[in-house]
Amino acid sequence: MTLKNTRALTLVAGFLLTAPLALLARPDSATAPAATGGAISLPSAPTADQTTAAKLVYGLLSDSRYAYRPRALDDALSADMYKRYLESLDGGKQFFTAVDIARFDAYKNKLDDAIKSGDLSPAYSIFSTYKQRVDERVAYARGLLKQPANFEFNGADRYDYDRKDAPWVADTAALDGLWKQSVRNDWLRLKLAGKKNDDIAKTLDKRYTNMAKGISELKGEDVFQTFVNSYANAIDPHTDYLTPKSADNFNMTMSLSLDGIGAQLQKQDDVVAIREIIPGGPAARSNLLKPGDRIVGVGQGDSGAMDDVIGWRIDDVVAKIRGAKGTKVRLDVIPAESGPDSKPNRIVLVRDKVRLEEQAAKSEIIDIPATDGVPAKRVGVIKLPGFYQDFEGRRKNANDYASATRDVAKLLVKLRADKVDGVVLDLRNNGGGSLNEAIELTGLFIDRGPVVQVRESGGRVSVEGDSDTGIAWEGPLAVLINRGSASASEIFAGAIQDYGRGLVIGETTFGKGTVQNLVDLDRWPANESARFGQVKLTIAQFFRVSGGSTQNKGVVPDIAFPVSVDATEYGESTYDNALPWTKIAAVPHTSYGNFAPLLPKLETLHSSRIGSDKEFQWWSQDVAQFREERAKKWISLNEADRRAERDREDAKRKQRQSERKQLGLTLDPLGDDSNDDGLASSERDIVKDAAREKLADKRPDPLLRESAAILADAVRLLNNDRQLSAQVLPTATRPGHWAD
């Protein structure tokens, strides 16, 4: 696909349709960006490269030839940047006071000049105060732990945890009140989990210490990225600046591959440990590493110096371990079963390309049993977590480049061989990815035709579609979506709906209707190495072939499930600077079917079935309970109340598990092990936590099963009612075998 306004950019990684990148905020100690070797002193001025990068970002975002909705970098935008920068640092309003904000207000209309000139001292000044406030809060929290009287939970106190819309507190004394309730809640959670007072105090003291350490170890490039993103996100919610390191990680995610040893790492205290071994990688093939092993030293090649990496930030350790395919890396490793002071083992591995299979498309088959003389059906399910593509591999015409469409096509061949009666494509929480993949994936289910319309900033509309003849799957199709389905997911689901090619089931989607592209800021200076980073830039808006946009409104399902997340809480509609919904002219496209006459019958069958479906009922009850509790935005600090609530949850889980046994349902693999343990991820046993995460993936999924049942209903109804079948799927245009 070619867009007129972006040809001059010599684009780097293809067209992107993704949910927004997260801003750097207060990091978890397990994954916090931190300086190699410990605390650093942040510079008061940017580096020469950062000054250049800021100016290049300004040139892109202020130019209508590139940005879809450019905004003049003036005092009004400066004020917007100022608000977003404060939110990125202290979104919960737990560190700054109104006194701090009054002092920062001097910068409110000066941040535009800071970007233009590359003098980012205002950003560093605000961050310096933030770091100081974090240290003060941590010192206060740690002091509370030494006073047992703070941890009596007999009164009517409560912890107000949602402060997003609250005003900045007046002074330090007011912050003390907020933090006292927060610390008391942390203590109560651990107490309810059965921890003793001494253990609770040690756990929380370490947690708060690590919080301060994570902030103190941030580098200038982290502050720079956060500040420049306050500018990028002020343009629109999906424009982001990425440092060279962030850009590498983003491209790795898109390509589902990396060059390294094939191990997922996690920070625990001062040591990086192995959380998971990736199948097929060098670590797995060597049989020398296992989950829980701790990496304390890294060396390059056969004789490079060994770096002691204890206390390093995790991304610096990862950077040392990754490297070009075929090169060697030496690791000093303390086995999981050995004490922290044990002598490490020296391991040598040869790096290789590692495919991140866990994030790739996967399939399974759901058997829908026969009922009341209605024959059984087998429904294939394909779970697609993202529209990934290895852009570089595709450009090089590699035979094995990662592609969501290619993977799904292979799974469809397998499901066809397994003689399934229909296919459900599960796009829940699929935040998007490559536009090309969305178009090509649609092409697996239609026989040529337009898929999406793309409007550039100048108003020119191009139509992108599938030009290949043939259909990979002609049979019954359903698409399962939820509020986390965004961008490329919405293009695919919208096209399937517009063509009448399949049923769309679930919740209304995210509502992101814009196209982004990665622009390499090193293109203009023609650098041999990455210095300035990249911009994920909004360059266009997409529209369905029916003319409507998914922007803000999303894709509305044909058969709706209860809403798990309200549109006021999550989705495009929550952004204050999101593009409005609009519509353009439709483009001619085939109508394979019209499901409107079928939907009332499917709704009736669906309602009847979930009336006796225990898992679906339990899920609905849990969603309602979650939304009710979320709306409160506070939690009681009365131990008796919290213990009674915990006991009710325990009883509910045990009762459900008992009913599963009685009814012959699949048991919850977590069993009764679902209580809040009060711990952060970095505080848990890494091996047990990873195993528990795997078990959670195998929990009963009533929404997926019900989606398969709805598709099976559609097949049965169309097979048994020729008149209805003729209405829904006209013989002249239906693509295959919905009805025999």
Buried (B, 14 or more C-beta within 10 A) or exposed (E): EEBEBBEEBEBBBBBBBBBBBEBBEBBBBBBBBBBBBEBBEBBEEBBEBBBBBBBBBBEBBBEEBBBBBBBEBEBEBBBBBBBBBBBBBBBBBBBBBBEBBEBBEEBBBBBBBBBBEBBBBBBBBBBBBBBEBBBBBBEBBBEBBEEEEEBEBEEEBBBEBEBEEEEBBEEEEEBBEBBBBBBBBBBBBBBBBEBEEEEBBEBBBBBBBBBBBBBBBBBBBBBBBBBBBBBBBBBBBBBBBBBBBBBBBBBBBBBBBBBBBBBBBBBBBBBBBBBBBBEBBBBBBBEBBBBBBBBBBBBBEEEEEBBEBBBBBBBBBBBBBBBEEEBBBBBBBBBBEBEEEEEBBEBEBEBBBBBBBEEBBBBBBBEBEEEEEEEEBBBBBBBBBBBBBBBBBBEEEEEEBBBBBBBBBEBBEEBBEEEBBBBBBBBBBBBBBBBBBBBBBBBBBBBEBBBBBBBBBEEEBBBBBBEEEEBBBBBBBBBBBBBBBBBBBBBBBBBBBBBBBBBBBBBBBBBBBBBBBBBBBBBBEEEEEBBBBBBBBBBBBBBBBBBBBBBBBBBBBBBBBBEBBBBEEBBBBBBEEBBEBBEBEBBEBBEBBEBEBBBEBBBEBBEEBBEEBBBBEBBBEEBEEEBEEEEEEEBBBBBEBBBEBBEEBEEBBEEBBEEBEEEEBEEBBBEEEBEEBBBBBBBBEBBEBBEBEEEEEEBBBBBBBBBBBBBBBBBBBBBEBEEBBBBBBBEEEBBBEBBE
